[in-house]
Amino acid sequence: MSIAYYLTHRQEIEEYLQQQETAADALQEQLESSPDYQAEIAELRSRILGRWTAAQENGAATQLYGTI
């Protein structure tokens, strides 16, 4: 049933999907340009790197993930 709907309304569906993609791209650009978002991402990267470094020092990363 959904395939039949798609086949009979292909143009409308493609336009809708394009509009959604455009809106999603605009939202992503807005979020990524936010100073708060940038600070959050920097903090997460720092925490991940800290954990990875600690695991490397303990030898756990090699045991869990192999050589990185």
N, CA, C and O atoms as CSV, one atom per row, in Angstrom:
chain,resi,resn,atom,element,x,y,z
A,1,MET,N,N,0.810,-1.179,0.000
A,1,MET,CA,C,0.000,0.000,0.000
A,1,MET,C,C,0.864,1.259,0.000
A,1,MET,O,O,0.578,2.197,-0.744
A,2,SER,N,N,1.911,1.296,0.818
A,2,SER,CA,C,2.749,2.489,0.840
A,2,SER,C,C,3.556,2.617,-0.448
A,2,SER,O,O,3.864,3.733,-0.867
A,3,ILE,N,N,3.902,1.511,-1.079
A,3,ILE,CA,C,4.607,1.579,-2.363
A,3,ILE,C,C,3.689,2.160,-3.429
A,3,ILE,O,O,4.114,2.979,-4.244
A,4,ALA,N,N,2.444,1.738,-3.422
A,4,ALA,CA,C,1.482,2.275,-4.388
A,4,ALA,C,C,1.289,3.772,-4.176
A,4,ALA,O,O,1.213,4.534,-5.140
A,5,TYR,N,N,1.209,4.196,-2.911
A,5,TYR,CA,C,1.059,5.620,-2.619
A,5,TYR,C,C,2.267,6.392,-3.150
A,5,TYR,O,O,2.121,7.427,-3.801
A,6,TYR,N,N,3.461,5.873,-2.862
A,6,TYR,CA,C,4.674,6.533,-3.334
A,6,TYR,C,C,4.671,6.642,-4.858
A,6,TYR,O,O,4.983,7.695,-5.414
A,7,LEU,N,N,4.324,5.566,-5.513
A,7,LEU,CA,C,4.356,5.575,-6.976
A,7,LEU,C,C,3.346,6.549,-7.577
A,7,LEU,O,O,3.595,7.108,-8.644
A,8,THR,N,N,2.233,6.756,-6.922
A,8,THR,CA,C,1.226,7.677,-7.455
A,8,THR,C,C,1.437,9.118,-6.986
A,8,THR,O,O,0.840,10.040,-7.542
A,9,HIS,N,N,2.281,9.323,-5.967
A,9,HIS,CA,C,2.528,10.668,-5.433
A,9,HIS,C,C,4.021,10.969,-5.362
A,9,HIS,O,O,4.472,11.685,-4.468
A,10,ARG,N,N,4.767,10.434,-6.281
A,10,ARG,CA,C,6.221,10.539,-6.247
A,10,ARG,C,C,6.707,11.983,-6.179
A,10,ARG,O,O,7.573,12.299,-5.364
A,11,GLN,N,N,6.172,12.855,-7.011
A,11,GLN,CA,C,6.627,14.249,-7.053
A,11,GLN,C,C,6.410,14.952,-5.709
A,11,GLN,O,O,7.307,15.630,-5.208
A,12,GLU,N,N,5.221,14.789,-5.131
A,12,GLU,CA,C,4.925,15.422,-3.848
A,12,GLU,C,C,5.839,14.907,-2.743
A,12,GLU,O,O,6.313,15.673,-1.903
A,13,ILE,N,N,6.076,13.615,-2.756
A,13,ILE,CA,C,6.941,13.021,-1.733
A,13,ILE,C,C,8.371,13.512,-1.889
A,13,ILE,O,O,9.022,13.842,-0.898
A,14,GLU,N,N,8.862,13.565,-3.100
A,14,GLU,CA,C,10.223,14.048,-3.334
A,14,GLU,C,C,10.365,15.509,-2.905
A,14,GLU,O,O,11.382,15.886,-2.323
A,15,GLU,N,N,9.353,16.330,-3.188
A,15,GLU,CA,C,9.382,17.733,-2.759
A,15,GLU,C,C,9.385,17.836,-1.236
A,15,GLU,O,O,10.126,18.633,-0.661
A,16,TYR,N,N,8.547,17.021,-0.587
A,16,TYR,CA,C,8.491,17.017,0.873
A,16,TYR,C,C,9.845,16.608,1.458
A,16,TYR,O,O,10.341,17.249,2.384
A,17,LEU,N,N,10.430,15.563,0.930
A,17,LEU,CA,C,11.720,15.105,1.437
A,17,LEU,C,C,12.797,16.166,1.235
A,17,LEU,O,O,13.653,16.350,2.101
A,18,GLN,N,N,12.765,16.857,0.113
A,18,GLN,CA,C,13.733,17.925,-0.144
A,18,GLN,C,C,13.541,19.068,0.853
A,18,GLN,O,O,14.518,19.617,1.362
A,19,GLN,N,N,12.293,19.427,1.131
A,19,GLN,CA,C,12.021,20.483,2.113
A,19,GLN,C,C,12.529,20.082,3.501
A,19,GLN,O,O,13.106,20.901,4.217
A,20,GLN,N,N,12.314,18.835,3.868
A,20,GLN,CA,C,12.779,18.360,5.168
A,20,GLN,C,C,14.301,18.365,5.249
A,20,GLN,O,O,14.868,18.723,6.282
A,21,GLU,N,N,14.951,17.979,4.185
A,21,GLU,CA,C,16.409,17.985,4.160
A,21,GLU,C,C,16.948,19.405,4.262
A,21,GLU,O,O,17.922,19.653,4.972
A,22,THR,N,N,16.322,20.331,3.560
A,22,THR,CA,C,16.736,21.733,3.617
A,22,THR,C,C,16.549,22.284,5.031
A,22,THR,O,O,17.426,22.973,5.552
A,23,ALA,N,N,15.417,21.983,5.646
A,23,ALA,CA,C,15.156,22.434,7.009
A,23,ALA,C,C,16.150,21.825,7.994
A,23,ALA,O,O,16.629,22.510,8.898
A,24,ALA,N,N,16.458,20.556,7.824
A,24,ALA,CA,C,17.420,19.883,8.707
A,24,ALA,C,C,18.810,20.483,8.545
A,24,ALA,O,O,19.515,20.683,9.534
A,25,ASP,N,N,19.209,20.770,7.317
A,25,ASP,CA,C,20.513,21.390,7.077
A,25,ASP,C,C,20.594,22.760,7.735
A,25,ASP,O,O,21.616,23.106,8.328
A,26,ALA,N,N,19.526,23.540,7.635
A,26,ALA,CA,C,19.500,24.873,8.244
A,26,ALA,C,C,19.583,24.771,9.763
A,26,ALA,O,O,20.295,25.548,10.400
A,27,LEU,N,N,18.863,23.821,10.342
A,27,LEU,CA,C,18.898,23.640,11.788
A,27,LEU,C,C,20.284,23.196,12.248
A,27,LEU,O,O,20.795,23.685,13.255
A,28,GLN,N,N,20.886,22.274,11.513
A,28,GLN,CA,C,22.222,21.808,11.869
A,28,GLN,C,C,23.215,22.958,11.805
A,28,GLN,O,O,24.053,23.099,12.696
A,29,GLU,N,N,23.136,23.774,10.777
A,29,GLU,CA,C,24.035,24.925,10.647
A,29,GLU,C,C,23.831,25.902,11.803
A,29,GLU,O,O,24.794,26.440,12.350
A,30,GLN,N,N,22.559,26.127,12.173
A,30,GLN,CA,C,22.251,27.024,13.286
A,30,GLN,C,C,22.825,26.479,14.595
A,30,GLN,O,O,23.424,27.224,15.371
A,31,LEU,N,N,22.642,25.196,14.834
A,31,LEU,CA,C,23.154,24.597,16.061
A,31,LEU,C,C,24.674,24.633,16.108
A,31,LEU,O,O,25.262,24.988,17.130
A,32,GLU,N,N,25.306,24.268,15.006
A,32,GLU,CA,C,26.757,24.191,14.987
A,32,GLU,C,C,27.428,25.560,15.066
A,32,GLU,O,O,28.598,25.653,15.437
A,33,SER,N,N,26.707,26.612,14.725
A,33,SER,CA,C,27.292,27.947,14.810
A,33,SER,C,C,27.066,28.576,16.186
A,33,SER,O,O,27.585,29.658,16.461
A,34,SER,N,N,26.305,27.917,17.044
A,34,SER,CA,C,26.023,28.429,18.382
A,34,SER,C,C,27.259,28.299,19.273
A,34,SER,O,O,27.860,27.226,19.339
A,35,PRO,N,N,27.645,29.380,19.959
A,35,PRO,CA,C,28.788,29.294,20.885
A,35,PRO,C,C,28.561,28.261,21.995
A,35,PRO,O,O,29.502,27.587,22.415
A,36,ASP,N,N,27.318,28.135,22.470
A,36,ASP,CA,C,27.035,27.137,23.506
A,36,ASP,C,C,27.278,25.726,22.980
A,36,ASP,O,O,27.839,24.884,23.680
A,37,TYR,N,N,26.855,25.476,21.751
A,37,TYR,CA,C,27.062,24.161,21.135
A,37,TYR,C,C,28.558,23.891,20.980
A,37,TYR,O,O,29.031,22.796,21.281
A,38,GLN,N,N,29.289,24.886,20.513
A,38,GLN,CA,C,30.726,24.719,20.331
A,38,GLN,C,C,31.412,24.394,21.660
A,38,GLN,O,O,32.297,23.540,21.713
A,39,ALA,N,N,31.000,25.078,22.732
A,39,ALA,CA,C,31.585,24.822,24.048
A,39,ALA,C,C,31.247,23.411,24.527
A,39,ALA,O,O,32.093,22.725,25.100
A,40,GLU,N,N,30.015,22.986,24.292
A,40,GLU,CA,C,29.607,21.637,24.683
A,40,GLU,C,C,30.411,20.572,23.950
A,40,GLU,O,O,30.870,19.602,24.553
A,41,ILE,N,N,30.576,20.759,22.652
A,41,ILE,CA,C,31.338,19.798,21.850
A,41,ILE,C,C,32.794,19.757,22.299
A,41,ILE,O,O,33.387,18.683,22.396
A,42,ALA,N,N,33.370,20.925,22.573
A,42,ALA,CA,C,34.759,20.970,23.042
A,42,ALA,C,C,34.896,20.231,24.371
A,42,ALA,O,O,35.863,19.497,24.576
A,43,GLU,N,N,33.937,20.419,25.272
A,43,GLU,CA,C,33.963,19.725,26.558
A,43,GLU,C,C,33.850,18.214,26.375
A,43,GLU,O,O,34.575,17.458,27.020
A,44,LEU,N,N,32.948,17.769,25.503
A,44,LEU,CA,C,32.803,16.333,25.253
A,44,LEU,C,C,34.068,15.735,24.659
A,44,LEU,O,O,34.505,14.657,25.062
A,45,ARG,N,N,34.653,16.440,23.702
A,45,ARG,CA,C,35.911,15.947,23.111
A,45,ARG,C,C,36.997,15.831,24.159
A,45,ARG,O,O,37.748,14.856,24.180
A,46,SER,N,N,37.082,16.824,25.028
A,46,SER,CA,C,38.086,16.813,26.085
A,46,SER,C,C,37.873,15.635,27.030
A,46,SER,O,O,38.829,14.954,27.401
A,47,ARG,N,N,36.630,15.394,27.415
A,47,ARG,CA,C,36.337,14.275,28.305
A,47,ARG,C,C,36.658,12.937,27.642
A,47,ARG,O,O,37.230,12.051,28.277
A,48,ILE,N,N,36.296,12.791,26.382
A,48,ILE,CA,C,36.575,11.541,25.665
A,48,ILE,C,C,38.073,11.326,25.546
A,48,ILE,O,O,38.569,10.226,25.786
A,49,LEU,N,N,38.793,12.378,25.174
A,49,LEU,CA,C,40.251,12.263,25.052
A,49,LEU,C,C,40.880,11.920,26.397
A,49,LEU,O,O,41.805,11.110,26.464
A,50,GLY,N,N,40.381,12.533,27.467
A,50,GLY,CA,C,40.900,12.230,28.799
A,50,GLY,C,C,40.690,10.774,29.175
A,50,GLY,O,O,41.589,10.129,29.715
A,51,ARG,N,N,39.518,10.266,28.892
A,51,ARG,CA,C,39.236,8.853,29.192
A,51,ARG,C,C,40.085,7.929,28.335
A,51,ARG,O,O,40.586,6.912,28.815
A,52,TRP,N,N,40.246,8.282,27.069
A,52,TRP,CA,C,41.045,7.450,26.178
A,52,TRP,C,C,42.504,7.451,26.629
A,52,TRP,O,O,43.157,6.407,26.634
A,53,THR,N,N,43.012,8.625,27.007
A,53,THR,CA,C,44.389,8.729,27.475
A,53,THR,C,C,44.595,7.906,28.736
A,53,THR,O,O,45.596,7.201,28.867
A,54,ALA,N,N,43.646,7.993,29.668
A,54,ALA,CA,C,43.743,7.203,30.899
A,54,ALA,C,C,43.729,5.714,30.588
A,54,ALA,O,O,44.474,4.942,31.190
A,55,ALA,N,N,42.889,5.317,29.657
A,55,ALA,CA,C,42.822,3.906,29.282
A,55,ALA,C,C,44.138,3.466,28.633
A,55,ALA,O,O,44.610,2.355,28.874
A,56,GLN,N,N,44.724,4.332,27.815
A,56,GLN,CA,C,46.006,4.015,27.180
A,56,GLN,C,C,47.082,3.805,28.242
A,56,GLN,O,O,47.881,2.872,28.163
A,57,GLU,N,N,47.086,4.695,29.238
A,57,GLU,CA,C,48.091,4.602,30.299
A,57,GLU,C,C,47.923,3.321,31.099
A,57,GLU,O,O,48.902,2.769,31.602
A,58,ASN,N,N,46.704,2.848,31.220
A,58,ASN,CA,C,46.431,1.619,31.966
A,58,ASN,C,C,46.515,0.379,31.087
A,58,ASN,O,O,46.414,-0.740,31.590
A,59,GLY,N,N,46.696,0.559,29.792
A,59,GLY,CA,C,46.772,-0.564,28.879
A,59,GLY,C,C,45.418,-1.129,28.503
A,59,GLY,O,O,45.344,-2.095,27.743
A,60,ALA,N,N,44.355,-0.555,29.014
A,60,ALA,CA,C,43.014,-1.088,28.762
A,60,ALA,C,C,42.583,-0.877,27.322
A,60,ALA,O,O,41.887,-1.724,26.761
A,61,ALA,N,N,42.975,0.223,26.714
A,61,ALA,CA,C,42.529,0.500,25.350
A,61,ALA,C,C,43.056,-0.550,24.380
A,61,ALA,O,O,42.346,-0.974,23.468
A,62,THR,N,N,44.282,-0.959,24.574
A,62,THR,CA,C,44.852,-1.961,23.681
A,62,THR,C,C,44.134,-3.290,23.853
A,62,THR,O,O,43.877,-3.989,22.873
A,63,GLN,N,N,43.812,-3.641,25.079
A,63,GLN,CA,C,43.106,-4.900,25.323
A,63,GLN,C,C,41.695,-4.867,24.770
A,63,GLN,O,O,41.217,-5.858,24.218
A,64,LEU,N,N,41.019,-3.719,24.915
A,64,LEU,CA,C,39.634,-3.623,24.476
A,64,LEU,C,C,39.508,-3.393,22.983
A,64,LEU,O,O,38.670,-4.011,22.326
A,65,TYR,N,N,40.334,-2.506,22.440
A,65,TYR,CA,C,40.146,-2.051,21.069
A,65,TYR,C,C,41.259,-2.453,20.112
A,65,TYR,O,O,41.158,-2.188,18.914
A,66,GLY,N,N,42.284,-3.065,20.592
A,66,GLY,CA,C,43.411,-3.322,19.725
A,66,GLY,C,C,44.236,-2.051,19.598
A,66,GLY,O,O,44.003,-1.092,20.335
A,67,THR,N,N,45.169,-2.026,18.703
A,67,THR,CA,C,45.967,-0.818,18.519
A,67,THR,C,C,45.152,0.239,17.807
A,67,THR,O,O,44.456,-0.043,16.831
A,68,ILE,N,N,45.245,1.432,18.298
A,68,ILE,CA,C,44.462,2.536,17.754
A,68,ILE,C,C,45.364,3.451,16.963
A,68,ILE,O,O,44.901,4.452,16.416
